[in-house]
Amino acid sequence: MILEARNIKTGYGGVEILHGISMGVDKREIISIIGPNGAGKSTLMKTILGLLKPTHGKITFDGHDITGLSPDKIVRRGICYVPQTDNVFPSLTVEENLEMGAFIRKDDFRPRMKEVYGIFPDLKEAKRFRVRKLSGGQRQMVAMARALMLDPQVLLLDEPSASLSPRLVKLIFEKIIEINQSGVGVLMVEQNAREALKLCHRGYVLAMGHKKFEDTGQALLNNEKVGKLYLGG
């Protein structure tokens, strides 16, 4: 596993939200985290990125302990995060957003921008447009493209399909598969649980801060308990 969390406990204001969560991601994998609201899914993502400090447990990345490191140091090591909201600069153009994504690079980022446009050709066509004029699906693609400008080894996505139409959900999920096939591990929190499990290699089901199930995406889809409790029957 390139990214591994072991027995993580953390929370807010002294209230523990995660009660000993362990999970991992390989570069070749798409991992989905599903569960009801309040399960601790986004809290886990924020803890991995260093936005929250764990009170117990250990997080390793590429063989190195990153537990408690600041978010900027974690990003520099090769983990990027796309939050559910406020994930683009709406007043800037598409290309300016991608340039902002490369702000910590010291090398020429133009070759990487070309690669990112290869994954998102529609964004290349719209590169001079201000992001506030784009659709919700296009904005989500800008957010993912901006994160990819740092050439991460693992991409964290928090609710990438939120508020999108079924057609755009399908498109976003296709792009996530393409990103993974380019060599980037993907860890995704997703409320569209059934579709998330269809595309992922493995999945984790969280509830009340505990890991309830862990298996391949297909096995979780076929699990009667998971279906009844978390997939609507």
C-alpha positions as CSV (number, residue, x, y, z in Angstrom):
1,M,0.0,0.0,0.0
2,I,1.4,3.4,-0.9
3,L,-1.0,5.1,1.6
4,E,-1.9,3.4,4.8
5,A,-3.8,4.5,7.9
6,R,-3.6,2.3,11.0
7,N,-6.0,2.5,13.9
8,I,-6.8,6.2,13.4
9,K,-8.7,8.0,16.1
10,T,-9.5,11.7,15.8
11,G,-12.3,14.2,16.1
12,Y,-13.3,17.8,16.8
13,G,-13.1,19.8,20.0
14,G,-12.4,16.8,22.2
15,V,-15.2,14.7,20.6
16,E,-13.9,11.6,19.0
17,I,-15.4,10.9,15.5
18,L,-13.1,8.1,14.2
19,H,-12.7,5.2,16.5
20,G,-9.7,3.2,15.3
21,I,-10.0,3.2,11.5
22,S,-7.5,1.3,9.4
23,M,-7.4,1.4,5.6
24,G,-5.0,1.6,2.7
25,V,-4.6,2.6,-1.0
26,D,-2.4,1.2,-3.7
27,K,-1.4,3.3,-6.7
28,R,-3.2,0.9,-9.0
29,E,-6.5,1.2,-7.1
30,I,-9.7,3.2,-6.8
31,I,-10.9,3.0,-3.3
32,S,-14.4,4.1,-2.3
33,I,-15.5,5.1,1.2
34,I,-19.2,4.9,1.7
35,G,-21.6,5.2,4.6
36,P,-24.4,7.4,6.0
37,N,-24.0,11.1,6.8
38,G,-22.0,11.6,10.0
39,A,-20.1,8.3,9.5
40,G,-16.7,10.0,9.6
41,K,-15.9,9.7,5.9
42,S,-14.8,13.3,5.3
43,T,-13.1,13.4,8.7
44,L,-10.9,10.5,7.6
45,M,-9.9,12.3,4.4
46,K,-9.1,15.5,6.3
47,T,-7.0,13.5,8.8
48,I,-5.0,11.9,6.0
49,L,-4.3,15.3,4.5
50,G,-3.2,16.8,7.8
51,L,-6.1,19.1,8.2
52,L,-7.0,17.2,11.4
53,K,-4.4,15.7,13.8
54,P,-5.1,12.1,14.9
55,T,-5.1,11.5,18.6
56,H,-4.0,7.9,18.0
57,G,-2.7,5.8,15.2
58,K,-0.3,6.2,12.3
59,I,-0.5,7.3,8.7
60,T,2.3,6.2,6.3
61,F,2.8,7.3,2.7
62,D,5.4,5.7,0.3
63,G,7.0,4.1,3.3
64,H,7.3,7.3,5.4
65,D,5.4,8.3,8.5
66,I,3.4,11.4,7.7
67,T,1.3,11.4,10.9
68,G,0.7,14.9,12.0
69,L,2.5,16.6,9.2
70,S,1.1,19.9,7.9
71,P,-1.1,19.8,4.7
72,D,1.5,21.7,2.6
73,K,4.2,19.1,3.5
74,I,1.8,16.2,2.7
75,V,0.9,17.7,-0.7
76,R,4.6,18.1,-1.5
77,R,5.1,14.4,-0.9
78,G,2.5,13.5,-3.5
79,I,-1.1,13.5,-2.0
80,C,-3.6,16.0,-3.4
81,Y,-7.1,16.7,-2.2
82,V,-10.2,17.9,-4.0
83,P,-12.8,19.0,-1.4
84,Q,-16.5,18.9,-2.1
85,T,-17.1,22.6,-2.1
86,D,-14.9,25.7,-2.7
87,N,-12.6,23.7,-4.9
88,V,-12.0,26.1,-7.8
89,F,-11.2,29.8,-8.3
90,P,-14.4,31.0,-10.1
91,S,-13.1,34.4,-11.1
92,L,-10.1,32.9,-12.9
93,T,-10.0,31.1,-16.2
94,V,-9.6,27.4,-16.5
95,E,-6.0,27.7,-17.5
96,E,-5.3,30.1,-14.6
97,N,-6.8,27.6,-12.2
98,L,-4.5,24.9,-13.5
99,E,-1.5,27.3,-13.1
100,M,-2.6,27.9,-9.5
101,G,-2.5,24.1,-9.0
102,A,1.2,24.1,-10.0
103,F,2.2,27.0,-7.8
104,I,4.6,25.0,-5.7
105,R,6.4,23.5,-8.7
106,K,9.9,24.8,-9.4
107,D,10.1,23.2,-12.8
108,D,8.4,24.0,-16.1
109,F,4.8,22.9,-15.6
110,R,3.7,23.2,-19.2
111,P,4.4,19.6,-20.1
112,R,2.3,18.5,-17.2
113,M,-0.5,20.9,-18.2
114,K,-0.5,19.2,-21.7
115,E,-0.9,15.8,-20.0
116,V,-3.7,17.1,-17.9
117,Y,-5.5,18.5,-20.9
118,G,-5.1,15.1,-22.5
119,I,-7.3,13.7,-19.7
120,F,-9.7,16.6,-19.9
121,P,-9.9,17.7,-23.5
122,D,-13.1,19.7,-23.0
123,L,-11.1,21.9,-20.6
124,K,-8.6,22.7,-23.2
125,E,-11.3,23.9,-25.4
126,A,-12.6,26.1,-22.6
127,K,-9.2,27.2,-21.2
128,R,-9.9,30.9,-21.7
129,F,-13.3,30.8,-20.0
130,R,-13.8,32.0,-16.5
131,V,-14.7,29.1,-14.3
132,R,-17.8,30.8,-12.9
133,K,-19.4,30.5,-16.4
134,L,-18.9,26.7,-16.5
135,S,-21.4,24.0,-15.6
136,G,-21.1,22.0,-12.3
137,G,-19.6,19.1,-14.1
138,Q,-17.0,21.2,-15.8
139,R,-16.1,22.9,-12.5
140,Q,-15.6,19.5,-10.9
141,M,-13.3,18.6,-13.8
142,V,-11.4,21.8,-13.3
143,A,-11.0,21.0,-9.6
144,M,-9.6,17.5,-10.4
145,A,-7.4,18.9,-13.2
146,R,-5.9,21.5,-10.9
147,A,-5.0,18.8,-8.3
148,L,-3.3,16.7,-11.0
149,M,-1.0,19.6,-11.9
150,L,1.3,18.5,-9.1
151,D,1.5,15.0,-10.5
152,P,0.3,13.3,-7.3
153,Q,0.7,9.6,-6.5
154,V,-2.6,9.6,-4.7
155,L,-5.7,11.8,-5.3
156,L,-8.3,12.3,-2.5
157,L,-11.8,13.1,-3.8
158,D,-14.6,14.2,-1.4
159,E,-18.0,13.7,-3.0
160,P,-17.0,14.2,-6.7
161,S,-20.5,13.6,-8.0
162,A,-22.4,15.8,-5.6
163,S,-25.3,17.8,-7.1
164,L,-24.5,16.5,-10.7
165,S,-26.9,15.1,-13.2
166,P,-26.8,11.4,-13.9
167,R,-25.1,12.1,-17.3
168,L,-22.4,14.2,-15.6
169,V,-21.9,11.7,-12.8
170,K,-21.1,9.1,-15.5
171,L,-18.6,11.4,-17.1
172,I,-16.9,12.3,-13.8
173,F,-16.6,8.6,-12.9
174,E,-15.1,7.9,-16.4
175,K,-12.5,10.6,-15.7
176,I,-11.7,9.1,-12.3
177,I,-11.0,5.7,-14.0
178,E,-8.8,7.4,-16.6
179,I,-6.9,9.2,-13.8
180,N,-6.3,5.9,-12.0
181,Q,-5.2,4.2,-15.2
182,S,-2.6,7.0,-15.7
183,G,-0.9,5.7,-12.5
184,V,-2.6,7.7,-9.7
185,G,-4.2,6.0,-6.8
186,V,-7.7,7.3,-5.9
187,L,-9.4,7.5,-2.5
188,M,-12.9,8.7,-2.9
189,V,-15.7,9.5,-0.5
190,E,-19.0,9.2,-2.3
191,Q,-22.7,9.4,-1.4
192,N,-23.6,7.7,-4.7
193,A,-22.7,4.5,-3.0
194,R,-23.9,2.0,-5.6
195,E,-22.2,3.6,-8.5
196,A,-19.0,4.2,-6.5
197,L,-18.8,0.5,-5.6
198,K,-19.3,-0.4,-9.3
199,L,-16.2,1.4,-10.4
200,C,-13.9,0.9,-7.4
201,H,-11.4,-2.0,-6.8
202,R,-12.1,-2.0,-3.1
203,G,-14.4,-0.3,-0.7
204,Y,-14.8,0.5,3.0
205,V,-18.2,1.1,4.7
206,L,-18.1,3.4,7.7
207,A,-20.8,4.0,10.2
208,M,-20.6,6.0,13.5
209,G,-16.8,6.3,13.1
210,H,-16.2,2.6,12.8
211,K,-15.3,0.5,9.8
212,K,-18.2,-1.9,9.4
213,F,-17.2,-3.6,6.1
214,E,-14.2,-3.9,3.8
215,D,-14.1,-5.9,0.6
216,T,-13.9,-5.6,-3.2
217,G,-16.5,-3.2,-4.7
218,Q,-18.4,-6.1,-6.3
219,A,-18.4,-8.1,-3.1
220,L,-19.9,-5.2,-1.2
221,L,-22.5,-4.7,-3.9
222,N,-23.5,-8.4,-3.5
223,N,-23.4,-8.3,0.4
224,E,-27.0,-8.4,1.6
225,K,-26.3,-6.6,4.8
226,V,-24.5,-3.8,3.0
227,G,-27.4,-3.6,0.5
228,K,-30.0,-3.4,3.2
229,L,-28.3,-1.0,5.5
230,Y,-26.4,1.3,3.1
231,L,-27.6,0.8,-0.5
232,G,-31.3,1.1,-0.1
233,G,-32.1,-2.6,-0.1
